[in-house]
Amino acid sequence: MKLRLAVTFLGIVLGLCHLVRVPGVADGATLPSSPPAGTQNDSKIKVLIVDGFSNHDWKMTTALLRGILEPSGLFEVSVSTSPPTVASPGWDQWRPKFSDYDVVIQTCNDIGGGPSWPRSVQVAFEKYVKQGGGVLVFHSGNNAFPKWPAYNRMIGIGWRDPQQGTALTIDNQERIVRIPPGQGQSTGHDGRGEVVVHLLDDHPIHQGMPRAWKTPTLEVYYYVRGPAKKIHILSYGYDQHTKMNWPLEWTVNFGKGRVYSSTFGHVWKGDVQPQSLRCAGEQTLLLRTLQWLAKRPVTVSIPPDFPTETAISIRPEITLPN
C-alpha cells in the first residue's frame, strides 16, 4: 500500500513538472547548469600591456593603466616593453607571447622615428587576433604603423593622410556618413577640452550609462581614416574646428577577434596625474571594455559618481605601482 502511494505521488509530481514552463525556454530544451566555481569566467582576465616607444609618455601611460586595472581585482596585468630602436640590445629577442593573454593593450606609436614591430611579431599579433584575441588600441596606439596593412584593417580607421582610406563622420540625425579617400583633410584634432560623449546604441560596454556624458581633456580626432570595414562606431563627439561630429570609440571584427579603439586616455610628456585618466567615466569605460574584449560578461557597474551630460567627475589621484 505504501509503495503504491509513493508511486502515485511521484507520478503527480512528474506530471506537474511537465506542466510548468520556464519563460524563454522551448519545450524539450535543456536548461544550462551554473558553471562550477573556478572556471575561466571566475578567473582574472589576463592583460598584456605592450609599450616601449611613443610620441606620448608611454612609461606614465603604463603606470596609470596598471594603477587603474590592478586595484579592481579583475585583471592580471603583465607588461612587455619593446626595445626603443632596431639597433637596441634585445631587439632580436623581443617576442611577446600574445596567445598567453585574453587582451592586449597596444600603446606603441612610431610617429617621430619609432620602429615598426619586427615582422615575426606582427605575424604573431595578426594570428592572435584572427584566432579570437582581444585588443585595446590605447589612444596614440591608433596613430601607429600606417604601412602595416593588417594593422590598418584591425583598427578600421586611424591617424592617416587623406589618401589612405575612408573617413567617417556622424550627421545630426546620427547617421554614419562615409567620406571617400582624398576628400577632406589629414587626421588631426583641435585641442583637448571637455567633450560630451554621445552614445550611438546599447552596446554591452555602454549598457546602463547615460546616453550623453561629459569627459575632460579629450581629443576629438577629425578625418580619422582607413579601410573602415567591419567597423562599429560606438560613440561620437563634436569638433569645434571642423564643426562636425567624429567617432570617439569604435570596434572592428578581425577574424574571430575583437579590436577596440578610442581617443580616450591622452598622456603627454609631463602629465603625472592627468584628468583624462582620473575621469570616473573613462575609468569605468576602461574596465568594461576589457571585459567585453575578453569575451567575458560585462559586470562592472555604473558607479554613482559617473559623469552627466553637464558635469565631469574627477576621481582622486591614481596610486601608481612601485
N, C-alpha and C positions, 0 to 999 in steps of 0.2 A: 504494500500500500504506500509506504513512504517513498519507495523507488518510483512508483507511478506518479505521485505528486511532484517529485523532483523533476522528472522528465517533462511533465506538463508545464511546470513553472519555467523551465529552461526554454521550452518552445514559445511561450508567451513573450519572454524577454527577447528572443531572437526575432520574433515577428515585429515587436515594437521597434527594435533596432533597424529593421529593414524599412520601416515607415518613416523614420527620422532621416531628414536630408540635411547635409551641410551646405549652406549657401555657397555658390560658386563652384561646387564640385559635382561633376556629372555622375550619373548612376554607373556603378561598376568601377569608378575610379579609386585608386589607392591614395590615401592621404599620406603625404610625406611625414616622416618622423623627424623630430627635432635632432639637429646634429649633436653628436656627443661632445662633451667638454674637451678642449684640447685640439679640436680640428683646426684647419687652416684659418677659418673665419674668426677664431678666437685668438689667433696668434698676432703678434705685432707685424705691421706692414714693413717690409724691408725696403729701405730707400737708399739709393746711392746718389750723392751729390758729385757731379763731375765739374771741376774747376781747374784753374791754373793760368789762365790768361784772359784778359778782357780790357776794354777801354773804360770799364766801370771798376769799382773796388770789389774785386772778386773775393778777397780774403774776408772782408767785412760782410759781404753778402752771405758767404757760407756760415760764418759765425752767427749771424742773425737768424738764418734759416734753422740752424740747429737749436738756437735759443727759443724758437717758437715750437718746433716739432717735438723735441725730446721731452719737455715737461708735460706734454699731453698724454704721454704713456701709450700712445697708439702706434708709434713708429720706432724702428731700429735703424738708426742713421749711420751710414758709412760715407767716407769721402775718398775720392780718387783724384789726385792732383796731377795734371799733365805737366811735364817739363815745359818751360816757357818758350823754348825755341827748338828747332830741329837739331841744332848743334849742342843742346844742353845734355849733360850726363843723364842717362836713364831713358832717353827718347826711344831707343830701340827696344827697351824692356817694358815700356808703359803699355799695358794691355788690360784694361778693365774687363772684368768678367761680368758683363751685364746680366747674363742669364741667372745669376745668383740673387737677383733683386726683383721685387714686384714693380717698383717705379724708379726711373732715373730722372733726376733733376739736372737739366743741362744748362750751365751758366756760362760756358766758354763763348768768347766773342773775338773773332780775328780781325776786327776793324783796327787799323793803326799798326799793322805789321805782325799781328799774332799768326801762329802757324795754323794750318788746317790739321785735322787729326790724321795720323798715319792711315794709309788705305786699309790695312788689315783691321784697324779699329773701326773705321767706317763700315766695313763689311759686317763685322760682328754686331755693330749697332743696328744696321738695317735688318739683319736676321733676327735680332732680339725683338724688334718692334713687329716685324711681319708675323712672328710666331706668337704674338699676344702680349708683349711687354707694354708697360705704360710709360709715357714720357711727359714731364712737365718742362716745357721750354721757358726758362725763367727770364723775363724781361729782356736784357740785352742778348741772351742766347738766341732770340728771334732774329737778331741782326746778322748772325754768323753764317759763314760757309755758302756764299752765293753761287759758287762754282760746283757745288756738290748736288747733283740732280735729285738724288733720293731724299736728301735733307729738305730741298725745296718742296718736294711733294709731301713730306711729313708735316712741315709747318703750314703748308697751304698758301699762306701769304706772309711776307716778311719785309724787312727794310731793304728795298731794292730800287734800281733805277727804272725810268719809265718804260724801257723796252723789255723788261724782264718779267712780264706777266700782267695778269688782270688785277685790277684794284676793285674793292667792294665798298660801297657806301650804303647808307640806310636813309631812305627818304622820310618825309614827315608822316607817312602812313605806315611806317616801319616795314617797308618792303626793301629787299636787298636789290641794289642796282649795280650791275657789272660795268666797269669802265675798262675798255679794251687796252691792250698793250700800246704804248706810245702816246696815249692821251693823258693829259694832266701832268702832274709834277712828279719828281722823285719823292720817295718816302721822307717824311720829316715830322717835326712836332713844333708847336708854337711856344712851348714852355711848360712849366709844371705849376699846377694850382689845384684848387678844389674843383672837382668834376662830379656831376651827377651821373651815376651808373644806371642805365636803363636796361632792364632785362627784357629779352625778346620772347621767352617761352618759359615753361615749367620744367626745365632740365633738372635732373636729380641733384646736381650740385647746388642749385638755387632754391629748391623747394623750401618754402617757409620764409624766404627772405622777402623784404619789401620789393615791390616792382621797380622802385627807384630809390637809390640811397647815395649819399654823398661821401666821397673819399678825398683825402688831402694829397697834395704834391703828386698828382698823377699826370703822366704824359699821354696825350691822345695822339697816336700816330695817324697822320693822313697819307693817303695813297700807298697803303701797305699792299704789296704786290706779290704775285706768284702764280703757280698753276691753278690755285683756287678750286681744286677738285675734291670731292668727298668732304667738303667743309661745312661746318655748322656754326654760324655766328650766334653766340650766347648773349652778348650784351653790347651796348654802344654808348658813346659819349659825344658831346658836341664840341667842335673845334672852333675857337674864335678866329683863327687865321683864315681858314677856308669857308667859314660859315656853313659847315656841313657836319653830318653825323658820320662817325667812323667806328669800326669794330674795336672793342676793348678786350673781349675774350672770344676765343673760337677753338673748336676741336676739329680734328681730322682723323678719319679711319685710315690706317695704313696696314694692309694685310689684316691680321687678327688683332692688331694693337690699337691703342688709343693715344693720341697726342693732343695736349692742351697747350695753347699759347695765350699770353695776355701781355698788356703793357704795364701791369702792376709790378711793384717791387723795385723801383729805381733806387740804387745805392751808388751815389757818386763819390769820388775821392774826397775824403774829409767828412763824409756823413757817418757819424758814430751811432746815433740813435735816431735815425730818420723817421719822420711821421709816416712815411709810405709803408713801413712795416710794423708800426705800432697802432695802425688803424684797426679797430675791432672788426670791421667788415673784411679787410684784407686778410687778417689772421684767420678768421672763420672760413673764408673762402679757400685759403690755402689748405687747411686740414680736410675740408670736404672734397676738394679737388683730388687730393692724393688718394683718398678712399675710393673715389669713383675710378680713377686711373688704375688702381689695383684690382678693380672689379669686385670690390667689397661693398656691402651695404653702406650707404651714406648715413652715418649715425650721429655725427657731430651736430648738436642742437644749435638753433639760432639764439644767441645769448641776449639777455636784457639790454646790454649796452650796444647792441648792433645799431649802426647809424640810421638816420632817417633821410628823407629827401632834402631836408633843410638844415640838418645838423650833422657834422662829423663827430667821430667818437675816438679819442686818442687814449690808448692804454699806457700804463707806467712803462718805464724803460725795460727793455728785454735783458734778462740775465744771460750773459754770454758764457759759453763753455770755456773751461780752462785750456 
